[in-house]
Amino acid sequence: MPTGQDWGAVNVGSSSVRKKTVPKTAHGITQAKAAGLLATEKKFGAGGNRSAHSGAGVNAKKLEETDELKHSKVDKSLSKAIMQARTAKKLTQKDLATAINEKPQVIAEYESGKAIPNPQIISKMERKLGVKLPRPGKKPAASKTASAGGTAGRAGGPPRAGARGSGPPKRK
C-alpha cells in the first residue's frame, strides 16, 4: 500500500523527445527554406510604433477637416479696462489676484489678452475693482417685437389682460 509519497526518480532537465533544431546561420536558414522545413513571412510595420490599421484614409479625413478649433481669447478692450481699473485703485496684479482668490498669472493673462474668458473671474474682478467690465461674447439684447414672440401681434384678437406671453391660457 502506497504511503502518499512518490519517491520515484523524475528527470526534469532534458526530455526523451527530440526537438527540432533551428538553424542559427543565414546559410542554415536558406538550406532549411530550400528543403521546405522552414517558412518565413513578411511582417508589415514590424518594429514601428504605428498601428497596422492606420492608412491614408484617416490622414485624408484629417486634411478635409477645416473646423476652427481655437479658443476665444480676451478682447483688447477688456484687458485695457482691467488694467486701467486696477491702476486707478493702486493695486498690483498680485494684490488683485489675492483679493479675488486667483493666481497672479491669471490676472497677467487677462491683461495681456492671452486668457480664455471666464465669466466668474470677470465678475469677481468687477466686484473688487468696482467697475463694469466689457464682457466678451455678450451681444446686446434685442428688443421684443411682435415677431419675437410678444403678445401684441398674436393672431386671434387683442392681447388678454394679465397674459404672460408664453404657455397655455390660464384656467378659470
MDAnalysis code that builds the backbone (N, CA, C; Angstrom):
import MDAnalysis as mda
import numpy as np

u = mda.Universe.empty(516, n_residues=172, atom_resindex=np.repeat(np.arange(172), 3), trajectory=True)
u.add_TopologyAttr("name", ["N", "CA", "C"] * 172)
u.add_TopologyAttr("resid", np.arange(1, 173))
u.add_TopologyAttr("resname", ["MET", "PRO", "THR", "GLY", "GLN", "ASP", "TRP", "GLY", "ALA", "VAL", "ASN", "VAL", "GLY", "SER", "SER", "SER", "VAL", "ARG", "LYS", "LYS", "THR", "VAL", "PRO", "LYS", "THR", "ALA", "HIS", "GLY", "ILE", "THR", "GLN", "ALA", "LYS", "ALA", "ALA", "GLY", "LEU", "LEU", "ALA", "THR", "GLU", "LYS", "LYS", "PHE", "GLY", "ALA", "GLY", "GLY", "ASN", "ARG", "SER", "ALA", "HIS", "SER", "GLY", "ALA", "GLY", "VAL", "ASN", "ALA", "LYS", "LYS", "LEU", "GLU", "GLU", "THR", "ASP", "GLU", "LEU", "LYS", "HIS", "SER", "LYS", "VAL", "ASP", "LYS", "SER", "LEU", "SER", "LYS", "ALA", "ILE", "MET", "GLN", "ALA", "ARG", "THR", "ALA", "LYS", "LYS", "LEU", "THR", "GLN", "LYS", "ASP", "LEU", "ALA", "THR", "ALA", "ILE", "ASN", "GLU", "LYS", "PRO", "GLN", "VAL", "ILE", "ALA", "GLU", "TYR", "GLU", "SER", "GLY", "LYS", "ALA", "ILE", "PRO", "ASN", "PRO", "GLN", "ILE", "ILE", "SER", "LYS", "MET", "GLU", "ARG", "LYS", "LEU", "GLY", "VAL", "LYS", "LEU", "PRO", "ARG", "PRO", "GLY", "LYS", "LYS", "PRO", "ALA", "ALA", "SER", "LYS", "THR", "ALA", "SER", "ALA", "GLY", "GLY", "THR", "ALA", "GLY", "ARG", "ALA", "GLY", "GLY", "PRO", "PRO", "ARG", "ALA", "GLY", "ALA", "ARG", "GLY", "SER", "GLY", "PRO", "PRO", "LYS", "ARG", "LYS"])
u.atoms.positions = np.array([
    [0.847, -1.171, 0.000],
    [0.000, 0.000, 0.000],
    [0.898, 1.242, 0.000],
    [0.601, 2.267, -0.925],
    [1.442, 3.460, -1.000],
    [1.268, 4.341, 0.232],
    [2.315, 5.046, 0.579],
    [2.293, 5.886, 1.778],
    [1.910, 7.341, 1.491],
    [1.651, 7.691, 0.244],
    [1.293, 9.058, -0.099],
    [2.445, 9.826, -0.712],
    [3.656, 9.335, -0.601],
    [4.816, 9.987, -1.177],
    [5.276, 9.201, -2.385],
    [5.628, 9.895, -3.456],
    [6.169, 9.243, -4.642],
    [7.675, 9.462, -4.625],
    [8.404, 8.420, -4.267],
    [9.840, 8.536, -4.123],
    [10.570, 8.124, -5.382],
    [9.835, 8.002, -6.509],
    [10.472, 7.601, -7.759],
    [11.283, 8.749, -8.348],
    [12.297, 8.433, -9.163],
    [13.167, 9.435, -9.768],
    [12.437, 10.128, -10.917],
    [12.580, 11.435, -10.987],
    [11.961, 12.235, -12.040],
    [13.076, 13.008, -12.737],
    [13.101, 12.926, -14.068],
    [14.111, 13.632, -14.850],
    [13.511, 14.966, -15.313],
    [13.991, 16.080, -14.781],
    [13.449, 17.395, -15.088],
    [14.261, 18.079, -16.183],
    [15.537, 17.872, -16.256],
    [16.426, 18.623, -17.134],
    [16.179, 18.426, -18.603],
    [16.183, 17.228, -19.114],
    [16.014, 17.015, -20.547],
    [14.928, 15.977, -20.768],
    [14.266, 16.122, -21.896],
    [13.187, 15.178, -22.172],
    [13.678, 14.099, -23.110],
    [12.915, 13.072, -23.180],
    [13.290, 11.973, -24.058],
    [12.871, 12.259, -25.494],
    [11.959, 13.266, -25.699],
    [11.511, 13.605, -27.044],
    [12.535, 14.533, -27.674],
    [12.932, 14.252, -28.880],
    [13.942, 15.043, -29.580],
    [13.270, 16.252, -30.227],
    [13.760, 17.487, -29.925],
    [13.202, 18.710, -30.505],
    [13.830, 18.962, -31.853],
    [13.125, 19.760, -32.680],
    [13.673, 20.161, -33.977],
    [14.781, 21.171, -33.743],
    [15.810, 21.088, -34.534],
    [16.888, 22.065, -34.420],
    [16.570, 23.251, -35.329],
    [16.783, 24.431, -34.808],
    [16.508, 25.659, -35.559],
    [17.832, 26.162, -36.109],
    [17.879, 26.463, -37.409],
    [19.139, 26.948, -37.979],
    [19.483, 28.315, -37.423],
    [20.755, 28.518, -37.101],
    [21.196, 29.755, -36.481],
    [21.907, 30.689, -37.463],
    [22.431, 30.159, -38.560],
    [23.166, 30.990, -39.509],
    [22.305, 31.263, -40.742],
    [22.706, 32.256, -41.522],
    [21.979, 32.594, -42.739],
    [22.047, 31.443, -43.732],
    [23.180, 30.749, -43.776],
    [23.329, 29.614, -44.689],
    [22.392, 28.471, -44.276],
    [22.291, 28.251, -42.963],
    [21.406, 27.202, -42.464],
    [19.935, 27.523, -42.742],
    [19.573, 28.811, -42.648],
    [18.192, 29.224, -42.918],
    [17.858, 29.018, -44.392],
    [18.758, 29.409, -45.286],
    [18.486, 29.219, -46.720],
    [18.401, 27.740, -47.074],
    [19.211, 26.884, -46.440],
    [19.125, 25.444, -46.690],
    [17.788, 24.891, -46.195],
    [17.325, 25.370, -45.021],
    [16.057, 24.894, -44.475],
    [14.884, 25.354, -45.346],
    [14.983, 26.562, -45.893],
    [13.943, 27.048, -46.802],
    [13.904, 26.203, -48.065],
    [15.082, 25.867, -48.613],
    [15.161, 25.071, -49.842],
    [14.608, 23.674, -49.610],
    [14.823, 23.131, -48.418],
    [14.339, 21.781, -48.111],
    [12.850, 21.804, -47.758],
    [12.270, 23.014, -47.545],
    [10.855, 23.106, -47.200],
    [10.590, 22.901, -45.720],
    [11.643, 22.932, -44.896],
    [11.483, 22.750, -43.459],
    [11.154, 24.063, -42.738],
    [11.375, 25.171, -43.430],
    [11.217, 26.468, -42.798],
    [10.437, 27.399, -43.715],
    [9.477, 28.105, -43.156],
    [8.710, 29.081, -43.923],
    [8.847, 30.435, -43.235],
    [9.039, 31.495, -44.017],
    [9.138, 32.842, -43.455],
    [8.003, 33.686, -44.000],
    [7.619, 34.658, -43.221],
    [6.571, 35.580, -43.679],
    [6.983, 36.998, -43.356],
    [6.600, 37.902, -44.239],
    [6.954, 39.309, -44.083],
    [5.949, 39.964, -43.148],
    [6.444, 40.653, -42.122],
    [5.568, 41.374, -41.201],
    [5.601, 42.846, -41.585],
    [4.449, 43.387, -41.900],
    [4.360, 44.784, -42.303],
    [4.304, 45.668, -41.074],
    [5.102, 46.702, -41.070],
    [5.102, 47.644, -39.952],
    [5.776, 47.075, -38.721],
    [6.592, 46.051, -38.868],
    [7.247, 45.448, -37.707],
    [8.263, 46.414, -37.129],
    [8.267, 46.522, -35.830],
    [9.222, 47.381, -35.156],
    [8.829, 48.837, -35.143],
    [7.720, 49.165, -35.776],
    [7.280, 50.555, -35.792],
    [6.319, 50.825, -34.660],
    [6.054, 52.064, -34.436],
    [5.123, 52.465, -33.389],
    [3.797, 52.874, -34.008],
    [3.457, 52.255, -35.100],
    [2.283, 52.641, -35.841],
    [1.327, 51.464, -35.909],
    [0.079, 51.748, -35.868],
    [-0.923, 50.701, -35.956],
    [-0.994, 50.180, -37.391],
    [-1.330, 48.917, -37.525],
    [-1.446, 48.329, -38.857],
    [-2.669, 48.869, -39.584],
    [-3.599, 49.428, -38.832],
    [-4.854, 49.904, -39.432],
    [-4.771, 51.348, -39.893],
    [-3.763, 52.076, -39.453],
    [-3.691, 53.481, -39.846],
    [-3.203, 53.564, -41.288],
    [-4.071, 54.083, -42.099],
    [-3.735, 54.188, -43.512],
    [-3.892, 55.608, -43.983],
    [-3.902, 55.770, -45.275],
    [-4.019, 57.099, -45.855],
    [-5.434, 57.645, -45.700],
    [-6.415, 56.777, -45.516],
    [-7.811, 57.224, -45.383],
    [-8.009, 58.110, -44.174],
    [-7.384, 57.779, -43.056],
    [-7.512, 58.572, -41.843],
    [-6.842, 59.923, -42.038],
    [-5.665, 59.918, -42.664],
    [-4.954, 61.177, -42.878],
    [-5.711, 62.081, -43.842],
    [-6.332, 61.487, -44.858],
    [-7.116, 62.288, -45.797],
    [-8.310, 62.905, -45.088],
    [-8.893, 62.171, -44.154],
    [-10.030, 62.696, -43.411],
    [-9.588, 63.874, -42.538],
    [-8.400, 63.764, -41.948],
    [-7.888, 64.862, -41.128],
    [-7.631, 66.108, -41.972],
    [-7.174, 65.903, -43.217],
    [-6.915, 67.048, -44.078],
    [-8.194, 67.754, -44.487],
    [-9.286, 66.996, -44.602],
    [-10.547, 67.603, -45.029],
    [-11.183, 68.441, -43.937],
    [-10.881, 68.150, -42.686],
    [-11.472, 68.902, -41.586],
    [-10.885, 70.302, -41.574],
    [-11.741, 71.288, -41.692],
    [-11.273, 72.669, -41.681],
    [-11.943, 73.467, -40.570],
    [-12.442, 72.781, -39.554],
    [-13.102, 73.479, -38.453],
    [-12.083, 74.303, -37.684],
    [-12.501, 75.480, -37.290],
    [-11.652, 76.318, -36.454],
    [-11.794, 75.826, -35.026],
    [-10.722, 75.329, -34.471],
    [-10.762, 74.779, -33.124],
    [-9.931, 75.630, -32.168],
    [-10.066, 76.944, -32.293],
    [-9.311, 77.835, -31.435],
    [-10.222, 78.366, -30.336],
    [-9.636, 78.544, -29.158],
    [-10.386, 79.120, -28.044],
    [-10.496, 80.622, -28.255],
    [-11.580, 81.185, -27.746],
    [-11.715, 82.636, -27.822],
    [-10.830, 83.257, -26.750],
    [-10.143, 84.300, -27.124],
    [-9.241, 84.980, -26.202],
    [-9.921, 86.238, -25.679],
    [-9.333, 86.804, -24.638],
    [-9.866, 88.019, -24.028],
    [-9.716, 89.175, -25.014],
    [-10.751, 89.991, -25.117],
    [-10.745, 91.134, -26.017],
    [-9.797, 92.219, -25.482],
    [-9.239, 93.001, -26.400],
    [-8.313, 94.067, -26.000],
    [-9.004, 95.113, -25.128],
    [-10.288, 95.370, -25.394],
    [-11.000, 96.372, -24.589],
    [-11.135, 95.898, -23.141],
    [-11.361, 94.586, -22.950],
    [-11.467, 94.050, -21.596],
    [-10.118, 94.118, -20.891],
    [-9.054, 93.745, -21.576],
    [-7.739, 93.755, -20.931],
    [-7.320, 95.179, -20.560],
    [-7.631, 96.155, -21.425],
    [-7.303, 97.554, -21.103],
    [-8.144, 98.060, -19.940],
    [-9.421, 97.667, -19.915],
    [-10.303, 98.116, -18.837],
    [-9.850, 97.550, -17.493],
    [-9.419, 96.294, -17.477],
    [-8.925, 95.688, -16.231],
    [-7.678, 96.418, -15.763],
    [-6.770, 96.682, -16.701],
    [-5.514, 97.339, -16.348],
    [-5.763, 98.753, -15.814],
    [-6.648, 99.508, -16.471],
    [-6.927, 100.879, -16.039],
    [-7.609, 100.906, -14.676],
    [-8.576, 100.013, -14.461],
    [-9.288, 99.991, -13.177],
    [-8.353, 99.564, -12.052],
    [-7.475, 98.612, -12.344],
    [-6.536, 98.136, -11.317],
    [-5.557, 99.234, -10.932],
    [-5.021, 99.951, -11.927],
    [-4.074, 101.022, -11.611],
    [-4.771, 102.210, -10.945],
    [-6.047, 102.434, -11.262],
    [-6.793, 103.516, -10.611],
    [-6.994, 103.210, -9.129],
    [-7.162, 101.934, -8.790],
    [-7.320, 101.528, -7.386],
    [-5.960, 101.342, -6.702],
    [-4.859, 101.567, -7.456],
    [-3.493, 101.406, -6.964],
    [-3.251, 99.987, -6.439],
    [-3.677, 99.005, -7.244],
    [-3.451, 97.600, -6.903],
    [-2.439, 97.005, -7.869],
    [-1.618, 96.103, -7.371],
    [-0.746, 95.342, -8.258],
    [-1.520, 94.127, -8.754],
    [-0.954, 93.450, -9.739],
    [-1.605, 92.238, -10.238],
    [-1.710, 91.198, -9.129],
    [-0.678, 91.122, -8.303],
    [-0.681, 90.149, -7.209],
    [-1.750, 90.500, -6.171],
    [-1.890, 91.799, -5.857],
    [-2.908, 92.223, -4.879],
    [-4.307, 91.893, -5.371],
    [-4.564, 92.178, -6.648],
    [-5.876, 91.883, -7.219],
    [-6.131, 90.380, -7.227],
    [-5.101, 89.609, -7.573],
    [-5.249, 88.156, -7.632],
    [-5.573, 87.587, -6.260],
    [-4.876, 88.031, -5.226],
    [-5.151, 87.513, -3.888],
    [-6.517, 87.972, -3.390],
    [-6.953, 89.149, -3.809],
    [-8.261, 89.651, -3.382],
    [-9.410, 88.840, -3.977],
    [-9.211, 88.302, -5.170],
    [-10.293, 87.525, -5.802],
    [-10.007, 86.020, -5.771],
    [-9.000, 85.614, -4.973],
    [-8.642, 84.193, -4.802],
    [-8.252, 83.522, -6.110],
    [-7.422, 84.182, -6.876],
    [-6.882, 83.607, -8.111],
    [-5.375, 83.751, -8.091],
    [-4.708, 83.073, -9.029],
    [-3.250, 83.185, -9.125],
    [-2.893, 84.473, -9.861],
    [-1.730, 85.043, -9.556],
    [-1.304, 86.253, -10.268],
    [-1.148, 86.039, -11.776],
    [-0.836, 84.804, -12.185],
    [-0.700, 84.525, -13.614],
    [-2.027, 84.745, -14.342],
    [-3.138, 84.479, -13.640],
    [-4.462, 84.652, -14.253],
    [-4.680, 86.121, -14.605],
    [-4.366, 87.008, -13.686],
    [-4.531, 88.444, -13.927],
    [-3.606, 88.881, -15.063],
    [-2.376, 88.378, -15.052],
    [-1.422, 88.731, -16.110],
    [-1.929, 88.264, -17.475],
    [-2.529, 87.066, -17.532],
    [-3.060, 86.564, -18.797],
    [-4.238, 87.411, -19.272],
    [-5.106, 87.819, -18.348],
    [-6.243, 88.660, -18.732],
    [-5.767, 90.004, -19.264],
    [-4.762, 90.590, -18.619],
    [-4.286, 91.896, -19.046],
    [-3.485, 91.840, -20.337],
    [-2.856, 90.691, -20.609],
    [-2.104, 90.567, -21.859],
    [-2.980, 90.078, -23.009],
    [-4.197, 89.629, -22.693],
    [-5.116, 89.183, -23.742],
    [-4.949, 87.730, -24.125],
    [-4.233, 86.962, -23.323],
    [-3.986, 85.556, -23.650],
    [-4.947, 84.602, -22.949],
    [-5.711, 85.078, -21.991],
    [-6.587, 84.204, -21.203],
    [-7.840, 83.831, -21.979],
    [-8.393, 82.672, -21.630],
    [-9.701, 82.271, -22.144],
    [-10.727, 82.881, -21.190],
    [-11.656, 83.701, -21.700],
    [-12.549, 84.438, -20.795],
    [-13.422, 83.514, -19.948],
    [-13.417, 83.782, -18.655],
    [-14.244, 83.051, -17.702],
    [-15.161, 84.065, -17.014],
    [-16.474, 83.947, -17.200],
    [-17.393, 84.945, -16.632],
    [-17.299, 85.068, -15.112],
    [-16.983, 83.959, -14.428],
    [-16.890, 84.026, -12.967],
    [-15.713, 84.889, -12.528],
    [-14.588, 84.715, -13.189],
    [-13.406, 85.513, -12.826],
    [-13.635, 86.974, -13.177],
    [-14.277, 87.220, -14.323],
    [-14.538, 88.610, -14.725],
    [-15.474, 89.279, -13.718],
    [-16.490, 88.563, -13.242],
    [-17.407, 89.166, -12.264],
    [-16.710, 89.397, -10.924],
    [-15.785, 88.523, -10.536],
    [-15.008, 88.753, -9.311],
    [-14.187, 90.033, -9.441],
    [-13.568, 90.216, -10.618],
    [-12.768, 91.426, -10.843],
    [-13.655, 92.665, -10.825],
    [-14.848, 92.557, -11.418],
    [-15.774, 93.701, -11.423],
    [-16.131, 94.111, -9.996],
    [-16.412, 93.120, -9.150],
    [-16.787, 93.425, -7.762],
    [-15.633, 94.071, -7.007],
    [-14.428, 93.537, -7.185],
    [-13.283, 94.068, -6.453],
    [-12.878, 95.448, -6.957],
    [-12.903, 95.636, -8.285],
    [-12.465, 96.911, -8.851],
    [-13.571, 97.968, -8.823],
    [-14.810, 97.537, -8.657],
    [-15.925, 98.478, -8.586],
    [-16.298, 99.090, -9.923],
    [-16.005, 98.402, -11.024],
    [-16.342, 98.898, -12.353],
    [-17.059, 97.808, -13.136],
    [-17.765, 98.223, -14.188],
    [-18.413, 97.280, -15.088],
    [-17.469, 97.041, -16.255],
    [-16.998, 95.800, -16.384],
    [-16.047, 95.477, -17.443],
    [-16.793, 95.011, -18.690],
    [-16.256, 95.305, -19.871],
    [-16.907, 94.843, -21.104],
    [-16.803, 93.324, -21.209],
    [-17.955, 92.659, -21.319],
    [-17.991, 91.200, -21.362],
    [-17.782, 90.702, -22.780],
    [-16.949, 89.675, -22.958],
    [-16.766, 89.096, -24.293],
    [-17.900, 88.153, -24.633],
    [-18.288, 88.140, -25.896],
    [-19.290, 87.186, -26.359],
    [-20.720, 87.568, -26.062],
    [-20.939, 88.591, -25.225],
    [-22.311, 89.007, -24.946],
    [-22.744, 89.981, -26.016],
    [-23.849, 89.650, -26.669],
    [-24.387, 90.540, -27.691],
    [-25.502, 91.353, -27.057],
    [-25.733, 92.557, -27.515],
    [-26.802, 93.361, -26.932],
    [-28.151, 92.680, -27.122],
    [-28.961, 92.721, -26.079],
    [-30.256, 92.042, -26.115],
    [-31.177, 92.741, -27.101],
    [-31.796, 91.962, -27.971],
    [-32.715, 92.513, -28.964],
    [-34.028, 92.854, -28.278],
    [-34.629, 93.993, -28.667],
    [-35.908, 94.366, -28.065],
    [-36.994, 93.434, -28.568],
    [-37.934, 93.147, -27.687],
    [-39.003, 92.221, -28.059],
    [-39.956, 92.894, -29.037],
    [-40.237, 92.195, -30.119],
    [-41.194, 92.685, -31.094],
    [-42.273, 91.644, -31.253],
    [-43.227, 91.947, -32.107],
    [-44.327, 91.012, -32.325],
    [-43.818, 89.711, -32.933],
    [-42.792, 89.792, -33.777],
    [-42.274, 88.579, -34.407],
    [-41.407, 87.777, -33.448],
    [-40.955, 88.397, -32.362],
    [-40.083, 87.707, -31.424],
    [-40.866, 86.958, -30.359],
    [-42.160, 86.883, -30.474],
    [-42.934, 86.105, -29.511],
    [-43.736, 86.957, -28.561],
    [-43.872, 88.252, -28.832],
    [-44.674, 89.117, -27.976],
    [-46.155, 88.827, -28.163],
    [-47.001, 89.379, -27.285],
    [-48.429, 89.085, -27.357],
    [-49.180, 90.090, -28.216],
    [-48.538, 91.221, -28.605],
    [-49.263, 92.262, -29.321],
    [-49.666, 91.805, -30.722],
    [-48.845, 91.044, -31.413],
    [-49.152, 90.666, -32.781],
    [-49.752, 89.275, -32.887],
    [-50.321, 88.787, -31.812],
    [-50.841, 87.429, -31.815],
    [-52.104, 87.352, -32.649],
    [-52.194, 86.312, -33.435],
    [-53.403, 86.118, -34.243],
    [-54.537, 85.709, -33.319],
    [-55.714, 86.229, -33.588],
    [-56.874, 85.837, -32.782],
    [-57.404, 86.966, -31.942],
    [-56.957, 88.191, -32.163],
    [-57.554, 89.298, -31.445],
    [-56.559, 90.054, -30.598],
    [-57.081, 90.978, -29.799],
    [-56.223, 91.813, -28.957],
    [-55.637, 90.995, -27.805],
    [-54.551, 91.492, -27.201],
    [-53.949, 90.748, -26.094],
    [-54.870, 90.706, -24.889],
    [-54.815, 89.582, -24.186],
    [-55.630, 89.405, -22.987],
    [-55.021, 90.188, -21.839],
    [-55.852, 90.560, -20.902],
    [-55.344, 91.231, -19.717],
    [-54.666, 90.189, -18.835],
    [-53.457, 90.489, -18.379],
    [-52.734, 89.566, -17.498],
    [-52.064, 88.422, -18.237],
    [-51.933, 88.524, -19.545],
    [-51.283, 87.448, -20.297],
    [-49.787, 87.481, -20.032],
    [-49.219, 86.313, -19.834],
    [-47.792, 86.224, -19.533],
    [-46.949, 86.189, -20.793],
    [-47.494, 85.833, -21.908],
    [-46.741, 85.835, -23.165],
    [-46.337, 84.455, -23.609],
    [-46.299, 83.469, -22.727],
    [-45.935, 82.133, -23.156],
    [-46.721, 81.114, -22.337],
    [-46.931, 79.970, -22.902],
    [-47.635, 78.908, -22.194],
    [-49.123, 78.919, -22.511],
    [-49.825, 77.954, -22.013],
    [-51.267, 77.856, -22.274],
    [-52.033, 78.922, -21.490],
    [-53.251, 79.221, -21.925],
    [-54.047, 80.220, -21.210],
    [-54.400, 79.729, -19.800],
    [-54.632, 80.685, -18.926],
    [-54.935, 80.381, -17.536],
    [-56.330, 79.785, -17.410],
    [-56.487, 78.781, -16.544],
    [-57.802, 78.151, -16.352],
    [-58.674, 79.035, -15.473],
    [-59.981, 78.993, -15.772],
    [-60.924, 79.812, -14.992],
    [-61.644, 78.984, -13.976],
])
